[in-house]
Amino acid sequence: MDPVQLDRRAGDPAHVGTTHASIRRAAVRATQAYSTQDTQPWRIVVRADGCEFHEDPARWLPAQDPVGRSLTLSIGCALLNSRSSLDADGVPYRVLRIPDPSRPHHLATLTTDGVAPHGAARENDPRLAELGRHDAVRRAIDPALERIIRPTEIELLSEAVTTAGAVLHRAAADVVVVCTTDNRVVDWLVAGEAVQRLILEAATHELAVAEVVGHLEQPANRERLRQRLRVRHHPQAVLRLGGAAARVRGRRRPLADLLVAAPQDG
């Protein structure tokens, strides 16, 4: 990237215009993320200096997700996709997870405000930037394609999950479990970031990822899985890996239902 561009300040109109375009791209990319049971339960507020990630209660499935764990995990997936987009564009940012506990639907904020290009607050990640340059659309697993998941691929996926702040365990030849060391709301959010990072990493190896439904909806199920894996970590997502099909899993909801422009001051 042009070092002169990196040295521009927020007052430079060219820099501001580039950043605004990057924020919009990041918001759109968020809508292409994985979500549990394809609920796409997010409302993304697009601001001049970043994006806010809110859960959409109308998309919540309380019978299957009584405490909103899966809902929060899905928001984490959208957050990671936005981060990958900003990293790909070289835009410095910081992440505020659970920024206001008094507003439980507001789960995260990405902001470029006050983040200098070379400042300590920047969270830009070279590998995430590389993943952000790839197509974000998800592919389904091709059931007709026999695909052995190699140990080296599991190692790379495990590294991706660890980098996102979670832990990966292998439950079967083609099944992995994303876990966290704790089980708070912020951990569910981080688990979502880890799941999405795994999905992006898997795609670079022509692997698709599918949700294994029915394992984690109830605490008793999670505890049984925890005992089966013989770990102290908290299982947050069970995912099956397989060869990628040509078919694309597209966005089901229109952008107008997902993106909200922040009100202008004054």
C-alpha positions in Angstrom: 0.0 0.0 0.0 1.2 3.5 -0.7 2.9 4.8 2.5 1.7 8.3 1.8 -1.8 7.1 2.0 -1.1 5.4 5.3 0.2 8.8 6.7 -3.0 10.7 5.8 -5.1 11.9 8.7 -8.8 11.8 9.1 -9.1 15.4 7.9 -7.8 14.5 4.4 -10.9 14.3 2.2 -9.4 11.5 0.0 -8.7 9.4 3.1 -12.2 10.0 4.5 -13.9 9.0 1.3 -11.8 5.9 1.0 -12.6 4.9 4.6 -16.4 5.5 4.2 -16.3 3.2 1.1 -14.5 0.6 3.1 -17.0 0.8 6.0 -19.8 0.3 3.6 -18.1 -2.8 2.1 -17.4 -4.1 5.5 -21.1 -3.8 6.4 -22.2 -5.6 3.2 -19.6 -8.3 3.8 -21.0 -8.9 7.3 -24.4 -9.9 5.8 -22.7 -12.7 3.9 -21.5 -14.4 7.2 -22.6 -17.8 8.5 -25.5 -17.8 11.0 -27.0 -20.7 13.0 -29.9 -22.2 11.1 -29.5 -19.5 8.5 -31.4 -17.0 10.7 -29.2 -14.0 9.7 -30.3 -12.3 13.0 -28.4 -9.1 12.7 -29.1 -5.4 12.2 -26.0 -3.5 11.2 -25.9 0.3 11.8 -23.6 1.9 9.3 -21.9 5.0 10.8 -19.5 7.5 9.3 -16.7 6.0 11.5 -17.7 2.3 11.6 -20.4 -0.2 12.1 -22.6 -1.2 15.1 -23.7 -4.8 15.3 -27.2 -5.4 16.9 -29.2 -8.6 17.3 -32.6 -8.7 15.6 -35.0 -10.2 18.2 -37.5 -11.0 15.5 -35.0 -13.5 14.1 -34.4 -15.2 17.5 -35.5 -18.8 17.9 -36.1 -19.1 21.6 -37.4 -22.7 21.6 -34.1 -23.8 20.1 -31.9 -21.1 21.6 -33.4 -20.2 25.0 -30.6 -17.9 26.3 -29.6 -16.4 22.9 -26.3 -18.1 22.7 -26.6 -19.1 19.0 -28.0 -15.6 18.3 -24.9 -14.0 19.8 -22.6 -16.4 18.0 -24.1 -15.4 14.7 -23.5 -11.7 15.4 -19.8 -12.7 16.1 -19.7 -14.2 12.6 -20.9 -11.0 11.0 -18.4 -9.0 13.1 -15.5 -11.2 11.9 -16.5 -10.8 8.2 -16.5 -7.0 8.6 -13.1 -7.1 10.2 -11.7 -9.2 7.4 -13.0 -6.6 4.9 -11.4 -3.6 6.7 -8.2 -5.6 7.1 -8.2 -6.3 3.4 -8.6 -2.6 2.7 -5.9 -1.7 5.1 -8.2 0.5 7.3 -7.1 0.6 11.0 -9.9 -0.1 13.5 -10.7 -1.3 16.9 -13.4 -3.6 18.2 -15.6 -2.9 21.2 -17.4 -6.1 22.3 -20.4 -5.6 24.5 -19.9 -1.8 24.4 -22.9 -0.9 26.6 -24.2 -3.6 29.0 -27.4 -1.5 29.4 -28.2 -2.1 25.8 -28.1 -5.9 25.5 -29.1 -6.0 21.8 -26.0 -3.9 20.9 -23.3 -6.6 20.9 -20.3 -5.0 19.1 -18.9 -1.9 17.4 -16.2 -1.6 14.9 -14.8 1.9 14.9 -12.1 3.8 12.9 -12.5 6.9 15.1 -9.3 8.0 16.8 -7.3 5.0 15.4 -4.1 6.3 13.9 -2.7 4.4 10.9 0.3 3.3 13.0 -1.4 3.5 16.4 -1.3 0.7 19.1 -5.1 0.4 19.0 -5.2 -1.0 15.4 -6.3 -4.6 15.2 -5.3 -5.3 11.6 -4.3 -8.9 11.0 -2.2 -9.8 7.9 -3.8 -13.3 7.6 -7.3 -12.0 8.1 -6.6 -9.3 5.5 -5.6 -12.1 3.0 -8.8 -14.0 3.9 -10.8 -10.8 3.4 -9.6 -10.6 -0.2 -11.3 -13.9 -1.0 -15.0 -14.2 -1.9 -17.1 -14.3 1.2 -20.0 -16.3 -0.1 -20.4 -19.7 1.5 -20.6 -23.0 -0.5 -22.5 -26.0 0.6 -20.9 -29.4 1.2 -21.1 -31.6 -1.9 -22.4 -35.0 -0.6 -21.2 -36.7 -3.8 -17.6 -35.6 -3.3 -15.5 -37.9 -1.1 -13.1 -35.5 0.7 -10.7 -36.7 3.4 -9.9 -34.0 5.8 -6.1 -34.0 6.2 -4.4 -33.5 9.6 -2.5 -30.5 8.2 -5.8 -28.9 7.3 -7.1 -29.4 10.8 -4.0 -27.8 12.1 -4.5 -24.7 10.0 -8.2 -24.5 11.0 -7.2 -24.9 14.6 -4.7 -22.1 14.3 -7.4 -19.9 12.8 -9.8 -20.6 15.7 -7.0 -20.0 18.2 -6.1 -16.7 16.7 -9.8 -15.6 17.1 -9.6 -16.4 20.8 -11.3 -19.9 20.9 -10.2 -23.5 20.8 -10.9 -26.2 18.2 -11.4 -29.9 19.0 -11.9 -32.7 16.5 -14.9 -34.9 17.4 -14.8 -37.1 14.3 -13.0 -37.5 11.0 -15.1 -34.7 9.5 -16.6 -33.0 12.5 -15.0 -30.2 14.7 -16.2 -28.4 17.7 -15.4 -24.7 18.4 -15.1 -24.2 22.2 -14.3 -21.3 24.5 -12.6 -21.3 27.9 -15.5 -19.5 29.5 -19.3 -19.3 28.8 -20.2 -15.6 29.0 -22.0 -13.5 26.4 -18.7 -12.1 25.2 -17.4 -15.7 24.8 -20.4 -16.5 22.6 -19.5 -13.5 20.5 -15.8 -14.5 20.3 -16.9 -18.1 19.4 -18.8 -16.6 16.4 -15.7 -14.8 15.3 -13.8 -18.0 15.5 -16.4 -19.9 13.5 -16.4 -17.4 10.7 -12.6 -17.3 10.6 -12.6 -21.1 10.4 -15.1 -20.9 7.5 -13.0 -18.3 5.6 -9.8 -20.4 6.2 -11.6 -23.6 5.1 -12.7 -22.0 1.9 -9.1 -21.4 0.8 -8.6 -25.2 0.9 -11.8 -25.9 -1.1 -13.6 -27.0 2.1 -17.2 -26.2 2.9 -18.6 -26.0 6.4 -22.1 -27.1 7.6 -23.8 -26.7 10.9 -24.5 -29.9 12.9 -27.9 -29.0 14.4 -29.2 -30.5 17.6 -26.1 -30.9 19.7 -25.9 -27.7 21.7 -29.3 -26.2 22.0 -29.7 -27.3 25.6 -27.2 -27.1 28.5 -27.4 -30.9 29.1 -26.4 -31.6 25.5 -23.4 -29.3 25.7 -22.3 -31.0 28.9 -22.6 -34.4 27.3 -20.5 -33.2 24.4 -18.0 -31.7 26.8 -17.6 -35.0 28.6 -17.3 -36.9 25.3 -14.5 -34.6 24.2 -12.9 -34.9 27.6 -12.2 -31.2 27.8 -12.9 -28.4 30.3 -13.7 -26.0 27.5 -17.3 -25.0 26.6 -18.6 -26.2 23.3 -20.2 -23.4 21.2 -20.5 -24.8 17.7 -20.4 -28.2 16.1 -19.4 -28.1 12.4 -19.0 -30.7 9.7 -16.3 -30.3 7.0 -16.5 -31.5 3.5 -15.7 -30.8 -0.1 -17.2 -27.6 -1.5 -20.0 -27.9 -4.0 -20.5 -25.5 -6.9 -23.8 -24.3 -5.3 -23.5 -21.1 -3.3 -25.4 -20.4 -0.1 -26.5 -16.8 -0.8 -28.0 -14.1 1.3 -31.7 -14.7 1.9 -32.6 -11.3 3.3 -32.4 -8.1 1.3 -29.8 -5.5 2.3 -32.5 -3.0 3.1 -33.6 -5.3 6.0 -30.1 -5.7 7.3 -28.3 -2.4 7.1 -29.5 0.8 8.8 -27.9 4.2 8.3 -27.0 6.0 11.5 -28.9 9.2 12.1 -26.9 12.3 11.2 -26.1 14.8 13.9 -27.8 18.1 13.7 
